[in-house]
Amino acid sequence: MGAHPVNRVVSYAGQALGYTAFIAALAYFSTSPPYRHLPPDTALVKVSLQHAGQRKEVCRERSAEELAKLAPNMRLATVCPRERVPVTVNIELDGKTIVDVTVAPSGLARDGSSTLYRRVNVPAGEHRLVAKLGDAPAAGFNHVKDATVTLKAGEVLLLDFDAKEGGWLFRT
């Protein structure tokens, strides 16, 4: 026994109404409320880096007595401790510090890279930006870049550090 023709019409009309309501809701929420990536007249500075600090201790040569005490397969003349120093990052915008952090090295032996990611909203316009990184056992910053940047509203400035590329990289 099939469904009565009137029931089929009501069923199809109900489905059409349901699909129409769903499409209308989807269309509304795809455009409203408007999404704002950043507040008006604001730019974004992202600091994103992964960098291994220098070794905490320098490599040293083993003495003949030390080598004699070791098993033959363990007799390496040079010993290099694995632990690395934490990486210190300081970012100044127009003389004000916006990022000041010390990042510990990763790994169980503290011999991996230090990883940092920060987002800072800044006013659009021209700014003096100073990026400093310290990755040596001695205190202080051994990698410094000072630049004047002009940021438009909604623009993103990425600060990255790559020792192979010469240090700090500023990318928009």
N, C-alpha and C positions, 0 to 999 in steps of 0.2 A: 504494500500500500504506500503510495507516494504522498507527499505533503500537499496540502490544499494550495491552489495557486495564490490565494490571498496571503497565506502565511509566507510563501516564497517572496512575494513583493515586499512585505513588511520586513523580512529578514534582510533582503538586499538593500532596502532603504536604510535600515539601521546600520548596516556595515558601511554604507556610503557616508552616513552622518558621522560615524566613529572615525573613519579615515580622514574625513575633512577636518574634524576637530583636531586630530593628531597633527596633520600637516600645518594647520593654522598655528598651533602651539609651537611646533618646530620652527616655523618661519619667524614667529615673534621672537623666540629666544635666541635665534641665530643673529639677530641684529639689535636686540634690546635686552638688558640695559647695555649702553655702549661700554666697551672695555677700554680702559686707559692703561697703557703700559707704564707710563710715568705721569706724575702731575704736570700741569702746564708749566712751561718755562723751566723745565728740569731736564738734565742729562744724567747719564748713568756711568759711573766708573766701576769697572769690574777688575779685580785683582785675582788672577788665576795662574798659579804656578806650581810646578812640581820640580824640586831641585834637591839634590843630595849635597849636604854640607861637606866640608873637608874632613878628613880623618881627625879624630880627637887626639890621637898620638901619632907621632911620625914612625915610619918603619925603622927597624934597627937590625943590625947584623948580630947573629948569635956567635958566641965565643966557641973555640974548639972544645972546651970542657962541656958546654951546654949541648953541643952536637953529639959528643961521645955518649952522653947519658940517654939520648933518644934512640928509639928503635930505628933501624936502617931506613924504613919507608917513611919516617917522620922527619928526616934530617934535611930540612930546608934551611938554608943559610940566612935568609931574610925573613923576619917576622913582622907582619903588618896587622896591628889590632884593627878589628872591623868597625868598632863604634865610631859614629860620626857626630859632629857638633850640631846643635839645633840651628835652624836658619831664622834670623831675625829680619823682619820686614817693617819698614817705616815709610809711609806715604804722606806727603804734605801737599795741601792745596792752598795756595795763597798764604803760606805761612802757618796754616792750621793743620794739625795732625788729623788725618781721617782714618788711617790704619796704623796701628802699632802693635805688633804681635811677634811672639817667638814660637816657632813651630818645631816640635820635637821630631826626630827622625823616626820612620816607621820600622817595623821588624822586631822580632824577639831580641836580636842582638843590637838593636838600635843602629842598624847599618844601612837602612833604606833611605828613600827620598822623604823630604818634608813636603807636605802638600797643603796649599792654602787656596781658599776661594772666598772672596768677599765682594759684596755689592754695596755701593755707596751712591745715593742720590746727591747730585750737586746742582747748583744753579747753572743755567746755560750762560754762555759767554766766554770771554777770554780769561784764562787762568794760568798761573805759574805752578807747575807740577814738579815735585822733587820726589823721586823714588829711590830708596836706599835698601840695600840688602847686605847682610853680614852672614858669611858662611865659613869663617875661619875661627880657629881656636882663640886668637887674639880678639879682644873687645873692639867694637866699632864696626863701621860699614865699609866693606872693601869694594862694593859695586854701587855707584851713584849715577843717576841720570837726572839732569835738570832741564826742563823744556817748558816752553810756552805753548799751550794748546787752546784752540777755539772750539767750543762744543755748542752745537745747535740744540734746540729743544728736541727732546726725544732721541738724541744721538747716544750711542754707547761707545765708550772708550775702553779698550781692553789693555790692561797692563800685564805683560807676560815677562818671564825671565828665561833666557836661553843662553847658557855659557858659550855654546858653540857659535851662536850668532853675535856674540860680543856683549851680552848682558841684557839690560832692560830693553823691551820692545813695546812701543806704544802703537796700537792699531785701532782704527775706527771702522 
